[in-house]
């Protein structure tokens, strides 16, 4: 009779191997870091009533954040590191979960972006434990010509299409993530979110696994994820396949990608609304492509095209096509100015809300997201420290 193997046994064995290789540790180091950005956005079609908007904007490119990183060299190529990272709003000064979206801290979550420790070895790879990103996040971030930006990048499209959310899709709580070293340009990655339900190791659990391959100017990534989103879920209600590639040709970088999201329970197409976040649980096909040109050390240009086909409503309802163009001017290695223009076209009398600015909230109110075409310009400054 075949012995029953616990699903966490391989992870436990890897952790034991890493710890067994560790001699006496040296002194640890801790580094504060962060990113701040703010500007002005103006556009049309930002509400359910197709209203125009001119307002203070923040997080037009990367999300504002502050955090602490620490590391300790354990010797023999083994290291221990940790990351504590929080969202941050320059509009209100709020920190923590949804700070950039609502201006208030909710759910008592301060280090809502990252809260984890990592054991890494040059020979065995890295094991991360805690809240953090999975491979879906990394591929969306690395294979979008516009850097997966909040304004008219892959992120707002991916939220709409169901393969990007901090609530159990592109970030996991209770996570065990293993990233292998690269062998001949090929690296393996797997993340498992423990459900923690007594009597059922499956309930509330999720996983993402995939590969990355790099050879010369070409890089390819693939991730497959199966999520049980919502308390007490025993069945997978979001399945994701994300495939992307990019190639560098002189000063140019070209990218192409496809994401397939399906809700096996048939719960229907969902999107972020003004008052609640419905993480994933959608069925859609998404294509994205783009290019980036680094003209010189200070100036770069980018373009991205995104195409979402809703597979629930059908007939073109809720489909979105978005084109975005941008330029970045580096004032220094840490500070840059950016200017972006974008247009999103809604097809077939769309009913599900969408905005080309990820979870944008106005200065004085919380408008409904748009169900009409949108056009906008965003200009701002960003600084890393």
C-alpha positions as CSV (number, residue, x, y, z in Angstrom):
1,X,0.0,0.0,0.0
2,X,1.4,3.4,-1.0
3,X,2.2,5.8,1.9
4,X,0.2,9.0,2.0
5,X,2.4,12.1,1.5
6,X,1.4,15.4,3.2
7,X,1.2,18.3,0.7
8,X,3.8,20.3,2.6
9,X,6.4,17.6,3.0
10,X,8.6,18.7,0.1
11,X,8.7,22.2,1.5
12,X,9.5,21.0,5.0
13,X,12.4,18.9,3.6
14,X,13.8,21.9,1.6
15,X,13.7,24.1,4.7
16,X,15.5,21.4,6.7
17,X,18.2,21.1,4.0
18,X,18.7,24.9,4.0
19,X,18.9,25.1,7.8
20,X,21.3,22.1,8.0
21,X,23.7,23.9,5.8
22,X,23.9,27.0,8.0
23,X,27.0,27.6,10.2
24,X,27.3,30.5,12.7
25,X,25.6,33.7,11.4
26,X,27.2,37.1,10.9
27,X,25.6,40.5,11.9
28,X,22.4,41.4,10.2
29,X,21.7,44.6,8.2
30,X,18.4,46.6,7.9
31,X,17.7,49.1,5.1
32,X,14.7,51.5,4.9
33,X,13.4,52.1,1.3
34,X,10.4,53.5,-0.5
35,X,8.8,55.0,-3.6
36,X,6.8,58.3,-3.8
37,X,4.9,59.7,-6.8
38,X,2.3,62.3,-7.4
39,X,0.9,64.5,-10.2
40,X,-2.3,65.6,-12.0
41,X,-4.7,63.5,-14.1
42,X,-7.3,64.9,-16.4
43,X,-9.8,63.0,-18.6
44,X,-13.3,62.1,-19.7
45,X,-15.6,59.2,-18.9
46,X,-14.5,58.6,-15.4
47,X,-17.9,57.9,-13.9
48,X,-21.0,56.0,-14.6
49,X,-22.5,59.2,-16.0
50,X,-19.5,59.8,-18.4
51,X,-18.2,62.8,-16.4
52,X,-14.9,64.5,-16.9
53,X,-12.3,64.8,-14.2
54,X,-9.3,66.9,-13.3
55,X,-7.7,66.0,-10.0
56,X,-4.6,65.3,-7.9
57,X,-3.2,61.9,-8.9
58,X,-0.7,59.6,-7.2
59,X,0.8,56.3,-8.0
60,X,0.6,56.9,-11.7
61,X,3.4,54.4,-12.3
62,X,4.5,52.2,-9.4
63,X,2.4,52.1,-6.2
64,X,3.6,54.4,-3.4
65,X,5.2,52.4,-0.7
66,X,7.6,52.4,2.3
67,X,9.3,49.5,3.9
68,X,12.2,47.8,5.6
69,X,14.5,45.1,4.1
70,X,16.9,43.1,6.2
71,X,19.5,40.4,5.5
72,X,21.9,38.2,7.4
73,X,24.7,36.2,5.8
74,X,24.6,32.7,7.4
75,X,27.7,31.5,5.6
76,X,28.3,28.8,2.9
77,X,26.2,30.7,0.4
78,X,23.1,30.7,2.7
79,X,21.3,33.9,3.6
80,X,18.2,35.0,5.6
81,X,16.3,38.0,4.5
82,X,13.0,39.7,5.4
83,X,10.8,42.3,3.8
84,X,8.1,44.5,5.5
85,X,6.4,46.8,3.0
86,X,3.3,49.0,3.2
87,X,1.2,51.0,0.8
88,X,1.3,54.8,1.3
89,X,-0.9,57.7,0.2
90,X,0.6,61.1,-0.6
91,X,-2.9,62.5,-0.8
92,X,-3.8,61.8,2.8
93,X,-0.7,60.3,4.5
94,X,-2.5,57.1,5.2
95,X,-0.6,53.8,5.3
96,X,-1.6,50.2,5.0
97,X,-4.2,48.3,3.0
98,X,-5.9,50.3,0.2
99,X,-4.2,53.5,1.4
100,X,-3.8,54.7,-2.2
101,X,-7.3,53.8,-3.1
102,X,-9.4,55.1,-0.2
103,X,-7.1,57.3,1.9
104,X,-7.9,55.3,5.0
105,X,-6.3,52.3,6.6
106,X,-8.6,49.3,6.8
107,X,-8.6,45.8,8.2
108,X,-5.7,46.7,10.6
109,X,-3.1,45.7,7.9
110,X,0.0,47.9,7.9
111,X,2.5,45.9,5.9
112,X,-0.1,44.9,3.4
113,X,2.2,44.6,0.4
114,X,4.9,42.4,1.9
115,X,5.5,40.7,5.2
116,X,7.8,37.7,4.9
117,X,11.1,36.1,5.6
118,X,13.3,34.2,3.0
119,X,15.9,31.5,3.3
120,X,18.1,31.5,0.1
121,X,21.0,29.4,-1.1
122,X,23.1,29.8,-4.2
123,X,22.7,26.1,-4.9
124,X,19.2,25.3,-3.6
125,X,17.2,28.4,-4.4
126,X,15.0,30.5,-2.2
127,X,12.1,29.7,0.2
128,X,9.9,32.6,1.2
129,X,7.3,32.4,4.0
130,X,4.6,35.0,4.7
131,X,2.6,37.5,2.7
132,X,4.0,38.4,-0.7
133,X,3.9,38.3,-4.5
134,X,3.7,35.1,-6.6
135,X,4.9,34.4,-10.1
136,X,1.7,35.9,-11.7
137,X,2.7,39.3,-10.2
138,X,6.3,39.0,-11.4
139,X,5.3,38.1,-15.0
140,X,2.8,41.0,-15.2
141,X,5.4,43.4,-13.8
142,X,8.3,42.2,-16.0
143,X,6.6,41.6,-19.3
144,X,4.5,44.7,-19.7
145,X,6.0,47.4,-21.9
146,X,4.5,50.0,-19.6
147,X,5.9,48.4,-16.5
148,X,2.6,47.2,-15.1
149,X,1.8,50.8,-14.1
150,X,-1.4,51.9,-12.3
151,X,-2.3,54.4,-15.0
152,X,-3.2,52.6,-18.3
153,X,-0.9,49.7,-17.8
154,X,-1.5,46.0,-17.5
155,X,-2.5,46.3,-13.8
156,X,-6.0,47.9,-14.3
157,X,-6.7,45.6,-17.3
158,X,-5.6,42.6,-15.3
159,X,-7.8,43.5,-12.3
160,X,-10.7,43.8,-14.7
161,X,-9.9,40.5,-16.4
162,X,-9.3,38.6,-13.1
163,X,-5.6,37.9,-13.0
164,X,-4.4,40.7,-10.7
165,X,-5.4,41.4,-7.1
166,X,-3.8,41.6,-3.8
167,X,-6.6,39.6,-2.3
168,X,-5.4,36.1,-3.1
169,X,-4.6,36.3,-6.9
170,X,-1.2,38.0,-7.5
171,X,-0.4,38.2,-3.8
172,X,-0.9,35.4,-1.3
173,X,-1.4,35.4,2.5
174,X,0.0,32.4,4.4
175,X,2.4,31.8,1.5
176,X,5.2,29.3,1.0
177,X,7.1,30.2,-2.2
178,X,10.0,28.4,-3.7
179,X,12.1,29.9,-6.5
180,X,14.8,27.6,-8.0
181,X,18.2,28.7,-9.4
182,X,18.4,29.0,-13.2
183,X,19.7,25.9,-15.0
184,X,20.7,26.6,-18.6
185,X,18.5,29.7,-18.4
186,X,15.5,27.8,-17.1
187,X,14.1,28.5,-13.6
188,X,11.1,27.0,-11.7
189,X,8.8,28.9,-9.3
190,X,5.9,27.7,-7.1
191,X,3.8,29.4,-4.4
192,X,1.3,27.7,-2.1
193,X,-1.2,29.6,0.1
194,X,-2.2,27.5,3.1
195,X,-5.9,27.5,3.8
196,X,-5.5,26.7,7.5
197,X,-9.0,25.1,7.8
198,X,-9.3,22.3,10.3
199,X,-10.3,19.0,8.7
200,X,-9.5,20.1,5.2
201,X,-6.1,21.2,3.8
202,X,-7.8,22.1,0.5
203,X,-10.4,24.6,1.8
204,X,-9.2,28.2,1.2
205,X,-5.9,27.1,-0.3
206,X,-4.4,28.3,-3.6
207,X,-1.3,27.8,-5.7
208,X,0.7,29.4,-8.6
209,X,3.5,27.5,-10.4
210,X,5.4,28.2,-13.5
211,X,8.7,28.7,-15.4
212,X,10.9,31.4,-16.7
213,X,13.4,31.0,-19.5
214,X,16.0,33.5,-20.7
215,X,18.5,33.0,-23.5
216,X,20.3,35.9,-25.2
217,X,17.9,38.7,-26.0
218,X,14.7,36.5,-25.5
219,X,12.9,35.8,-22.3
220,X,9.7,33.8,-21.8
221,X,7.5,33.2,-18.8
222,X,4.5,31.0,-18.0
223,X,2.4,30.7,-14.8
224,X,-0.6,28.6,-13.9
225,X,-2.7,29.4,-10.9
226,X,-5.7,27.8,-9.2
227,X,-7.4,29.8,-6.4
228,X,-10.1,29.3,-3.9
229,X,-11.2,32.9,-3.3
230,X,-13.4,33.7,-0.3
231,X,-13.9,32.2,3.1
232,X,-14.6,28.5,3.3
233,X,-14.2,27.8,-0.4
234,X,-13.6,24.1,-1.1
235,X,-13.6,24.3,-4.9
236,X,-11.4,26.3,-7.3
237,X,-13.3,29.4,-8.4
238,X,-10.5,31.1,-10.4
239,X,-8.1,29.4,-12.8
240,X,-5.4,31.5,-14.5
241,X,-2.9,30.8,-17.3
242,X,-0.5,33.6,-18.1
243,X,2.1,33.4,-21.0
244,X,4.4,36.2,-21.9
245,X,7.5,36.9,-23.9
246,X,9.9,39.8,-24.6
247,X,12.9,40.5,-26.7
248,X,15.6,43.1,-26.7
249,X,16.8,44.5,-30.0
250,X,19.4,47.3,-29.5
251,X,17.7,50.1,-27.6
252,X,14.2,48.5,-28.1
253,X,12.3,46.0,-26.0
254,X,9.2,44.3,-27.5
255,X,6.7,42.3,-25.6
256,X,3.7,40.1,-26.2
257,X,1.4,38.2,-23.8
258,X,-1.8,36.3,-23.2
259,X,-3.9,35.6,-20.1
260,X,-6.7,33.2,-19.8
261,X,-8.9,33.5,-16.7
262,X,-11.8,31.1,-16.0
263,X,-14.2,30.7,-13.1
264,X,-15.0,26.9,-13.0
265,X,-17.9,27.5,-10.6
266,X,-19.7,29.7,-13.2
267,X,-20.1,32.6,-10.9
268,X,-19.9,35.2,-13.6
269,X,-17.8,38.2,-14.6
270,X,-16.8,40.5,-11.8
271,X,-14.9,43.8,-11.6
272,X,-13.7,46.1,-8.9
273,X,-16.5,48.4,-7.8
274,X,-16.4,51.6,-5.8
275,X,-17.3,49.9,-2.5
276,X,-16.0,46.4,-2.7
277,X,-13.2,44.4,-4.3
278,X,-14.2,41.2,-6.0
279,X,-10.9,39.4,-6.4
280,X,-10.8,37.3,-9.6
281,X,-13.6,34.9,-10.2
282,X,-14.0,36.0,-13.8
283,X,-13.9,34.4,-17.3
284,X,-12.0,36.4,-19.9
285,X,-9.3,36.3,-22.6
286,X,-6.7,39.0,-22.5
287,X,-4.0,39.9,-25.1
288,X,-1.4,42.5,-24.6
289,X,1.5,43.8,-26.6
290,X,3.9,46.8,-26.6
291,X,7.3,48.2,-27.0
292,X,9.8,50.4,-25.2
293,X,12.5,52.6,-26.7
294,X,15.4,53.9,-24.6
295,X,16.5,56.9,-26.6
296,X,19.3,57.8,-24.3
297,X,20.3,57.5,-20.6
298,X,17.6,60.0,-19.6
299,X,14.7,59.7,-22.1
300,X,12.6,56.6,-22.9
301,X,9.3,56.1,-24.7
302,X,6.7,53.3,-24.4
303,X,3.5,52.0,-25.9
304,X,1.1,49.3,-24.8
305,X,-2.1,47.8,-26.3
306,X,-4.5,45.7,-24.3
307,X,-7.5,43.7,-25.4
308,X,-10.0,42.0,-23.0
309,X,-12.7,39.7,-24.3
310,X,-15.4,38.8,-21.8
311,X,-16.3,35.1,-22.0
312,X,-19.4,35.4,-19.7
313,X,-21.6,38.0,-21.3
314,X,-20.4,37.2,-24.8
315,X,-21.3,39.2,-27.9
316,X,-18.8,41.9,-27.1
317,X,-20.5,43.0,-23.9
318,X,-18.0,44.2,-21.3
319,X,-15.0,44.0,-23.8
320,X,-12.3,46.6,-23.5
321,X,-9.6,47.8,-25.9
322,X,-7.0,50.2,-24.4
323,X,-4.1,52.0,-26.0
324,X,-1.5,53.9,-23.9
325,X,1.6,56.0,-24.8
326,X,4.1,57.4,-22.5
327,X,7.5,59.0,-22.0
328,X,9.8,59.2,-19.0
329,X,12.6,61.7,-18.4
330,X,15.1,60.8,-15.7
331,X,16.3,63.8,-13.7
332,X,18.6,61.4,-11.8
333,X,19.0,57.7,-11.1
334,X,16.2,58.0,-8.4
335,X,13.9,60.7,-9.7
336,X,12.0,60.9,-13.0
337,X,9.2,62.9,-14.7
338,X,6.5,61.0,-16.6
339,X,3.8,61.9,-19.1
340,X,1.2,59.4,-20.3
341,X,-1.9,59.5,-22.5
342,X,-4.4,56.7,-22.9
343,X,-7.8,55.8,-24.4
344,X,-10.0,52.9,-23.5
345,X,-12.9,51.9,-25.7
346,X,-15.9,50.0,-24.2
347,X,-17.8,47.7,-26.5
348,X,-21.4,46.3,-26.7
349,X,-23.1,48.4,-24.0
350,X,-20.7,47.4,-21.2
351,X,-22.3,46.8,-17.8
352,X,-19.3,45.9,-15.6
353,X,-17.4,49.0,-14.4
354,X,-13.8,49.7,-15.5
355,X,-11.3,52.5,-15.1
356,X,-8.0,52.9,-16.9
357,X,-6.5,54.2,-13.6
358,X,-6.2,51.3,-11.2
359,X,-8.5,51.9,-8.2
360,X,-8.4,55.6,-8.7
361,X,-10.3,57.7,-6.1
362,X,-11.0,61.4,-6.6
363,X,-10.0,64.1,-4.1
364,X,-13.5,64.8,-2.7
365,X,-15.6,61.8,-3.5
366,X,-15.7,58.2,-4.5
367,X,-17.1,58.1,-8.0
368,X,-18.5,55.1,-9.8
369,X,-16.1,53.5,-12.2
370,X,-16.9,54.1,-15.9
371,X,-19.0,51.9,-18.2
372,X,-18.2,54.2,-21.2
373,X,-15.2,55.1,-23.2
374,X,-12.3,56.8,-21.3
375,X,-9.5,59.2,-22.4
376,X,-7.0,60.7,-20.0
377,X,-3.6,62.4,-19.6
378,X,-1.5,61.8,-16.5
379,X,1.6,63.8,-15.6
380,X,3.7,63.5,-12.5
381,X,7.0,63.0,-10.7
382,X,8.4,59.8,-9.0
383,X,11.2,59.3,-6.6
384,X,12.8,56.2,-5.1
385,X,14.7,56.2,-1.8
